[in-house]
Structure formats: C-alpha cells, structure tokens
Amino acid sequence: MGSKFRMSLGLPVAANINCTDNIRAKNLYIILVKGIGARPNRLPSACVGDMVMATVK
C-alpha cells in the first residue's frame, strides 16, 4: 500500500508572519485556517500548501 506522509503544523491561528512585498515589508496575522477539522481545546494550525485567511498590518 501507499505510504502516508506527515507534515508538521507550524503556523497556528494568531501567528504573525513577516511577508516581503515589492514596496516594503509587511506583517501577516493569521485569522483562520481553511479545511482543518478542529477538536476542543486545540488551535487549528496550517502547514505548507494550506489556505489561510490573514490580515495585513
């Protein structure tokens, strides 16, 4: 059978990310992670390739 790869979830909700733009550097603040089924008392987190909603400050 095929093997299943595990990726670590490194970007939780409320994470601040430094993002560079052509004009100047900006900070992204993650609001929510799309497509993650959450359990009680666990923050949804994102990994590589996940879609997130964020604000730019």
GROMACS elastic network, one bead per residue, 0.5 to 0.9 nm:
[ bonds ]
;  ai    aj funct       b0    kb
    7    10     6  0.89564   500
    7    47     6  0.69404   500
    7    48     6  0.80672   500
    8    46     6  0.86636   500
    8    47     6  0.65567   500
    8    48     6  0.88534   500
    9    12     6  0.74050   500
    9    44     6  0.88447   500
    9    45     6  0.55441   500
    9    46     6  0.53257   500
    9    48     6  0.81909   500
   10    45     6  0.67098   500
   10    46     6  0.63443   500
   10    47     6  0.58671   500
   10    48     6  0.86312   500
   11    14     6  0.85126   500
   11    15     6  0.62459   500
   11    16     6  0.88226   500
   11    17     6  0.88782   500
   11    30     6  0.82571   500
   11    44     6  0.86837   500
   11    45     6  0.52763   500
   11    47     6  0.64227   500
   12    15     6  0.57676   500
   12    30     6  0.77077   500
   12    32     6  0.87542   500
   12    33     6  0.83831   500
   12    43     6  0.63947   500
   12    44     6  0.59740   500
   12    46     6  0.61740   500
   12    47     6  0.89708   500
   13    16     6  0.89921   500
   13    29     6  0.82432   500
   13    30     6  0.54470   500
   13    31     6  0.58794   500
   13    32     6  0.59763   500
   13    33     6  0.72009   500
   13    43     6  0.64670   500
   13    44     6  0.61756   500
   13    45     6  0.60565   500
   13    46     6  0.80721   500
   14    29     6  0.60493   500
   14    30     6  0.51823   500
   14    31     6  0.61149   500
   14    32     6  0.82288   500
   15    28     6  0.80410   500
   15    29     6  0.57826   500
   15    30     6  0.55855   500
   15    31     6  0.83867   500
   16    27     6  0.64447   500
   16    28     6  0.55923   500
   16    30     6  0.67697   500
   17    26     6  0.84196   500
   17    27     6  0.55813   500
   17    29     6  0.64866   500
   17    30     6  0.80650   500
   18    25     6  0.70637   500
   18    26     6  0.60228   500
   18    28     6  0.63161   500
   19    25     6  0.59065   500
   19    26     6  0.52501   500
   19    27     6  0.58368   500
   19    28     6  0.66447   500
   20    23     6  0.82118   500
   20    24     6  0.64056   500
   20    26     6  0.60584   500
   20    27     6  0.84567   500
   21    24     6  0.54032   500
   21    25     6  0.56771   500
   21    26     6  0.70812   500
   22    25     6  0.81208   500
   26    56     6  0.66797   500
   26    57     6  0.62399   500
   27    55     6  0.82255   500
   27    56     6  0.58141   500
   27    57     6  0.53151   500
   28    54     6  0.60152   500
   28    55     6  0.56062   500
   28    57     6  0.64086   500
   29    53     6  0.85349   500
   29    54     6  0.52059   500
   29    55     6  0.52227   500
   29    56     6  0.65919   500
   29    57     6  0.76512   500
   30    33     6  0.77420   500
   30    52     6  0.67282   500
   30    53     6  0.60181   500
   30    55     6  0.66762   500
   31    52     6  0.74347   500
   31    53     6  0.55504   500
   31    54     6  0.51561   500
   31    55     6  0.71777   500
   32    44     6  0.76618   500
   32    45     6  0.85297   500
   32    51     6  0.89034   500
   32    52     6  0.57953   500
   32    53     6  0.53350   500
   32    54     6  0.71714   500
   33    36     6  0.64038   500
   33    44     6  0.65210   500
   33    45     6  0.66235   500
   33    46     6  0.62502   500
   33    50     6  0.73936   500
   33    51     6  0.62465   500
   33    53     6  0.64397   500
   34    37     6  0.89172   500
   34    46     6  0.85715   500
   34    50     6  0.72141   500
   34    51     6  0.55458   500
   34    52     6  0.57636   500
   34    53     6  0.76359   500
   35    50     6  0.81452   500
   35    51     6  0.79228   500
   36    44     6  0.64807   500
   36    45     6  0.77305   500
   36    46     6  0.81608   500
   37    44     6  0.76849   500
   38    41     6  0.86374   500
   38    42     6  0.66268   500
   38    43     6  0.72298   500
   38    44     6  0.59551   500
   39    42     6  0.56941   500
   39    43     6  0.81480   500
   39    44     6  0.84716   500
   40    43     6  0.84332   500
   42    45     6  0.89273   500
   46    49     6  0.81926   500
   46    50     6  0.57581   500
   46    51     6  0.77175   500
   46    52     6  0.73960   500
   47    50     6  0.57559   500
   47    51     6  0.89425   500
   48    51     6  0.89106   500
